[in-house]
Amino acid sequence: AQSVTQLGSHVSVSEGALVLLRCNYSSSVPPYLFWYVQYPNQGLQLLLKYTSAATLVKGINGFEAEFKKSETSFHLTKPSAHMSDAAEYFCAVSAGNAGKSTFGDGTTLTVKP
Amino acid sequence: DTGVSQNPRHKITKRGQNVTFRCDPISEHNRLYWYRQTLGQGPEFLTYFQNEAQLEKSRLLSDRFSAERPKGSFSTLEIQRTEQGDSAMYLCASSRTQGVSSPLHFGNGTRLTVT
């Protein structure tokens, strides 16, 4: 069984400020972890993924995430927010053979000018 | 890579009617997934195919829902006798068979409204 908890359904930051979106996971086997971004009326796009090669993962648009096994966390960060980062962000975990992912409920990021 | 294509983008139907959605995955992807997303929630897994075989169905998928993937190419999701609770965004995704590490490539979804 696997699950994801995203802490904070809404996060608001000023343009240029640090972005931190929190994700904690639960998995009975070593997990693979993903962050996706969703813009209004669109499907989800992959930001980055953790597949055990390195604990610090760099993704597109300046985002990165760090896998911490001891904390069962995979928080998403970006040093400096841009207006175009405003969107909904989903953390997902995948384990087992099916390749299906279980998603958190998402965090809506608002960027204030 | 032309992306995952879903049709229609929007569907409004009356309660009790049947609806069918289509998904065309990325051509070299042999795994295809259907998810449902409601407002304020993340995508919920419904079912998935590897080639033409439907390998798993969620308990969320009632008897009114059926999915097919003939010849392992496009897929259809049919909902019979729609209910207002079926109103949601239905997302299709595809991936390569590379174990669990392959990310999902999503289409833009079909938004279903049942009146």
HADDOCK unambig.tbl for C-alpha pairs under 7 A between the chains (distance, minus, plus):
assign (segid A and resid 32 and name CA) (segid B and resid 100 and name CA) 6.90 0.50 0.50
assign (segid A and resid 32 and name CA) (segid B and resid 101 and name CA) 6.01 0.50 0.50
assign (segid A and resid 41 and name CA) (segid B and resid 108 and name CA) 6.95 0.50 0.50
assign (segid A and resid 42 and name CA) (segid B and resid 108 and name CA) 4.55 0.50 0.50
assign (segid A and resid 43 and name CA) (segid B and resid 106 and name CA) 5.44 0.50 0.50
assign (segid A and resid 43 and name CA) (segid B and resid 107 and name CA) 5.29 0.50 0.50
assign (segid A and resid 43 and name CA) (segid B and resid 108 and name CA) 4.05 0.50 0.50
assign (segid A and resid 43 and name CA) (segid B and resid 109 and name CA) 6.10 0.50 0.50
assign (segid A and resid 44 and name CA) (segid B and resid 106 and name CA) 5.68 0.50 0.50
assign (segid A and resid 45 and name CA) (segid B and resid 105 and name CA) 6.99 0.50 0.50
assign (segid A and resid 45 and name CA) (segid B and resid 106 and name CA) 6.92 0.50 0.50
assign (segid A and resid 51 and name CA) (segid B and resid 101 and name CA) 6.12 0.50 0.50
assign (segid A and resid 90 and name CA) (segid B and resid 42 and name CA) 6.96 0.50 0.50
assign (segid A and resid 94 and name CA) (segid B and resid 100 and name CA) 5.95 0.50 0.50
assign (segid A and resid 95 and name CA) (segid B and resid 100 and name CA) 5.96 0.50 0.50
assign (segid A and resid 96 and name CA) (segid B and resid 100 and name CA) 6.66 0.50 0.50
assign (segid A and resid 97 and name CA) (segid B and resid 99 and name CA) 6.04 0.50 0.50
assign (segid A and resid 97 and name CA) (segid B and resid 100 and name CA) 6.11 0.50 0.50
assign (segid A and resid 98 and name CA) (segid B and resid 100 and name CA) 6.69 0.50 0.50
assign (segid A and resid 99 and name CA) (segid B and resid 99 and name CA) 5.94 0.50 0.50
assign (segid A and resid 99 and name CA) (segid B and resid 100 and name CA) 4.04 0.50 0.50
assign (segid A and resid 103 and name CA) (segid B and resid 42 and name CA) 5.57 0.50 0.50
assign (segid A and resid 103 and name CA) (segid B and resid 43 and name CA) 6.11 0.50 0.50
assign (segid A and resid 104 and name CA) (segid B and resid 42 and name CA) 5.49 0.50 0.50
assign (segid A and resid 105 and name CA) (segid B and resid 40 and name CA) 6.67 0.50 0.50
assign (segid A and resid 105 and name CA) (segid B and resid 41 and name CA) 4.36 0.50 0.50
assign (segid A and resid 105 and name CA) (segid B and resid 42 and name CA) 4.17 0.50 0.50
assign (segid A and resid 106 and name CA) (segid B and resid 41 and name CA) 6.52 0.50 0.50
assign (segid A and resid 106 and name CA) (segid B and resid 42 and name CA) 5.78 0.50 0.50
